[in-house]
């Protein structure tokens, strides 16, 4: 156990807690969450919890952040109760979220005032893979910052790809990744809706598609949850639909800034926006099938 390396995880939710638990297998982990039940779960997993984000961050070698967007990133680090000022010079902030490239330059500049570097490391893989250290992480950071973050990143990732030497490079690649993910989920939902409309057994159709050229990770991962979308309780929420409202918005901004047409991504974004407008924001993203086909036709 590398007990002399301390990492603070702020946010112990669906992704934060399994990541913190995985890190605690070899590192000293400090954690904070505004929800008391999550703190209790963290304590049971061997994570030392604190009453505030600032207390949890003091003395940490690295800070792992999972935030919703650039505004939240700025608030957590530099807001009224921001943690940047309590970090020691030489520490690194590991940004595991998809926030887009726009917020990165100002964040890097402000952190530099405290002698702290940003490791731009957006990740994907879901809660189960987070707990198993089986995440995909793409990294943009200086070689020195990457080395400081290495103990944490290597524990969390089965695939660790260094995209470039500057923060923002990771966000750029993750934007491309999310373009494909958002489209693939929407396409899987559309295919399953068509199968139902044609009177096919959706489960058998899914199994057949997975075995052929039409198969994809998202089809296999979201397919079973798409089939649960019409049940009374719906599919277990592993990835909220409004996350893809955010991420496809980031994709749209990036493509427009580059002067690039992205009609398929734009169409997928509209499906997520419609889902949000129809009250599905907090549902699993597989519920996007209910935008395409509000009711299931076959029993």
C-alpha positions in Angstrom: 0.0 0.0 0.0 1.4 3.4 -1.0 0.2 5.0 2.2 2.4 8.0 1.8 0.5 9.1 -1.3 -2.8 10.9 -0.4 -5.6 11.6 -2.8 -8.8 13.5 -2.1 -11.9 12.5 -3.9 -14.6 15.2 -3.9 -18.0 13.8 -4.7 -18.8 10.3 -3.6 -21.7 9.6 -5.9 -22.3 6.8 -8.5 -18.7 7.2 -9.9 -16.9 8.9 -7.1 -17.4 6.2 -4.5 -16.3 3.2 -6.5 -13.3 5.2 -7.7 -12.4 6.2 -4.1 -12.9 2.6 -3.0 -10.6 1.4 -5.7 -7.9 4.0 -4.8 -8.2 3.1 -1.1 -6.9 -0.4 -1.9 -3.4 1.0 -2.3 -3.5 4.7 -1.4 -4.6 6.9 1.4 -7.9 8.4 0.4 -9.7 11.4 1.8 -13.3 12.0 0.7 -16.1 14.4 1.0 -19.7 14.5 -0.2 -22.6 16.7 0.8 -24.8 13.7 1.3 -24.4 12.0 4.7 -25.3 8.5 3.5 -22.5 8.6 0.9 -20.0 9.6 3.7 -21.1 6.6 5.7 -20.6 4.2 2.8 -17.2 5.8 2.1 -16.1 5.2 5.7 -17.2 1.6 5.5 -14.9 1.3 2.4 -11.9 2.6 4.3 -12.0 6.2 3.2 -11.3 8.9 5.7 -14.2 11.4 5.4 -14.3 15.1 6.4 -16.9 17.7 7.2 -15.9 20.0 4.3 -14.2 19.8 0.9 -11.5 22.2 2.1 -10.7 20.0 5.1 -10.6 16.9 3.0 -8.2 18.6 0.5 -5.6 19.8 2.9 -2.2 18.1 2.5 -3.3 16.0 -0.5 -0.8 15.0 -3.2 -3.7 14.9 -5.7 -7.3 16.0 -5.9 -9.7 14.0 -8.0 -12.7 16.0 -9.2 -15.9 14.8 -10.8 -17.9 17.9 -11.6 -20.8 18.5 -14.0 -19.5 21.5 -16.0 -17.0 24.3 -16.3 -19.0 26.5 -13.9 -19.0 23.9 -11.2 -15.3 23.3 -11.7 -14.6 26.9 -11.1 -16.8 27.0 -8.1 -15.3 24.0 -6.4 -11.7 25.2 -7.0 -12.1 29.0 -6.7 -15.5 29.8 -5.3 -16.3 31.1 -1.8 -15.4 27.7 -0.3 -13.0 26.8 -3.1 -10.3 24.2 -2.3 -7.5 25.5 -4.5 -6.2 27.8 -1.8 -5.6 24.9 0.7 -3.7 22.7 -1.7 0.1 22.5 -1.3 2.4 23.8 -4.1 3.3 20.8 -6.2 -0.1 19.1 -5.8 -2.1 18.2 -8.9 -5.8 18.4 -9.7 -7.1 15.5 -11.7 -10.2 16.4 -13.7 -12.1 13.3 -14.5 -15.2 15.0 -15.9 -16.2 16.0 -19.4 -16.5 19.8 -19.3 -15.2 20.8 -22.8 -12.1 22.7 -23.6 -13.4 26.2 -23.0 -13.0 26.1 -19.2 -9.5 24.7 -19.2 -7.2 27.6 -19.9 -8.5 29.8 -17.1 -8.4 26.9 -14.7 -4.8 26.2 -15.5 -3.9 29.9 -15.1 -5.6 30.2 -11.7 -4.2 27.0 -10.4 -0.7 28.1 -11.3 -1.0 30.9 -8.8 -1.0 28.3 -6.1 1.8 26.2 -7.7 -0.7 23.5 -8.6 -1.0 21.8 -12.0 -4.1 20.4 -13.8 -4.2 16.9 -15.1 -6.9 16.8 -17.7 -8.1 13.2 -17.5 -11.7 12.7 -18.6 -12.7 9.1 -18.0 -15.5 6.7 -19.1 -16.6 3.2 -18.2 -19.4 3.5 -15.6 -19.5 2.7 -11.9 -18.8 -1.1 -12.1 -15.7 -0.6 -14.2 -14.6 2.3 -11.9 -14.6 0.0 -8.9 -12.6 -2.6 -10.9 -9.9 -0.2 -12.2 -11.2 -0.8 -15.7 -11.8 2.7 -16.9 -10.7 4.4 -20.2 -8.9 7.6 -19.3 -7.4 10.0 -21.8 -4.9 12.5 -20.4 -3.6 15.9 -21.4 -1.0 17.2 -19.0 2.7 18.0 -18.6 5.0 15.0 -18.1 5.7 16.2 -14.6 2.0 16.5 -13.7 1.3 13.1 -15.3 4.0 11.5 -13.1 2.5 13.1 -10.0 -0.9 11.7 -10.9 0.3 8.3 -12.1 -0.3 6.3 -8.8 -4.0 7.2 -9.0 -4.5 7.0 -12.8 -2.9 3.6 -13.0 -5.1 2.2 -10.3 -8.3 3.5 -12.1 -7.5 2.8 -15.7 -7.1 -0.4 -17.8 -6.6 1.8 -20.8 -4.6 5.0 -20.2 -4.0 7.1 -23.2 -1.7 10.2 -23.2 -3.2 12.5 -25.8 -0.8 15.4 -25.3 1.3 17.5 -23.0 -1.2 20.2 -22.2 -4.5 20.3 -20.4 -7.4 20.5 -22.9 -6.0 17.7 -25.0 -7.9 15.2 -22.9 -11.1 17.2 -23.2 -10.7 17.4 -27.0 -10.4 13.6 -27.4 -13.3 13.0 -24.9 -15.5 15.3 -27.0 -14.8 13.1 -30.0 -15.6 10.0 -27.8 -18.9 11.5 -26.6 -19.9 12.3 -30.2 -19.8 8.6 -31.0 -21.3 7.5 -27.6 -24.2 9.8 -27.9 -24.9 8.8 -31.5 -24.5 5.1 -30.7 -27.0 5.1 -27.8 -29.6 7.0 -29.9 -29.0 4.6 -32.8 -29.4 1.5 -30.5 -32.7 2.9 -29.2 -33.9 3.6 -32.7 -33.1 0.1 -33.8 -34.8 -1.5 -30.8 -37.9 0.7 -31.4 -38.0 -0.5 -35.1 -37.7 -4.1 -34.0 -40.7 -3.6 -31.7 -42.6 -1.8 -34.5 -42.0 -4.8 -36.8 -43.3 -7.2 -34.3 -39.9 -8.7 -33.5 -38.9 -10.0 -30.1 -36.5 -7.3 -28.9 -34.3 -9.5 -26.7 -33.7 -12.0 -29.6 -33.1 -9.1 -32.0 -30.6 -7.6 -29.6 -28.7 -10.9 -29.3 -28.6 -11.3 -33.1 -27.4 -7.8 -33.7 -24.6 -8.1 -31.1 -23.2 -11.1 -32.9 -23.0 -9.4 -36.3 -21.5 -6.4 -38.0 -24.1 -4.0 -36.4 -22.7 -4.7 -32.9 -21.1 -2.0 -30.8 -20.1 -1.5 -27.2 -23.1 0.9 -26.6 -25.5 -1.6 -28.2 -24.4 -4.3 -25.9 -24.1 -2.0 -22.8 -27.3 0.0 -23.3 -29.4 -2.6 -25.1 -30.5 -4.6 -22.1 -31.4 -1.3 -20.3 -33.3 0.0 -23.4 -35.4 -3.1 -23.1 -36.2 -2.2 -19.4 -37.2 1.4 -20.3 -40.9 0.7 -20.4 -41.1 -1.2 -17.1 -42.8 0.7 -14.2 -39.5 1.4 -12.5 -37.4 1.8 -15.7 -33.8 0.8 -16.1 -31.4 1.3 -13.2 -29.9 4.8 -13.6 -26.2 4.2 -14.4 -25.8 7.2 -16.7 -28.5 10.0 -16.6 -30.0 11.2 -19.8 -29.2 14.8 -19.0 -25.5 14.0 -19.0 -25.8 13.5 -22.8 -27.8 16.7 -23.1 -24.6 18.3 -21.6 -22.1 16.3 -23.5 -23.8 16.6 -26.9 -24.0 20.3 -26.2 -20.2 20.3 -25.8 -19.9 18.3 -29.1 -22.1 20.9 -30.8 -20.0 23.8 -29.6 -16.8 22.1 -30.7 -18.0 21.3 -34.2 -19.4 24.8 -34.7 -16.2 26.4 -33.5 -14.3 24.2 -36.0 -16.6 25.0 -38.8 -17.5 21.4 -39.1 -20.9 20.0 -40.1 -22.1 17.3 -37.7 -25.7 16.5 -38.7 -25.9 13.0 -37.1 -24.6 14.3 -33.8 -27.1 17.2 -34.0 -30.0 14.8 -34.6 -28.9 12.7 -31.6 -28.6 15.9 -29.4 -32.2 16.8 -30.3 -33.4 13.4 -29.0 -31.8 13.9 -25.6 -33.2 17.4 -25.4 -36.7 16.1 -26.2 -36.2 13.5 -23.5 -35.2 16.1 -21.0 -38.3 18.2 -21.9 -40.5 15.2 -21.5 -39.3 14.7 -17.9 -36.7 12.0 -18.5 -33.6 14.1 -17.4 -33.0 12.0 -14.3 -33.8 8.7 -16.1 -31.1 6.4 -17.5 -30.0 7.5 -20.9 -31.4 4.3 -22.3 -34.8 5.9 -21.8 -34.2 7.9 -25.0 -36.1 5.1 -26.7 -39.3 6.5 -25.2 -38.7 9.7 -27.2 -38.7 7.7 -30.4 -41.5 5.4 -29.3 -43.4 6.6 -26.3 -45.1 3.2 -25.8 -44.1 -0.4 -26.4 -46.2 -2.1 -29.1 -45.6 -5.8 -28.4 -46.3 -7.5 -25.1 
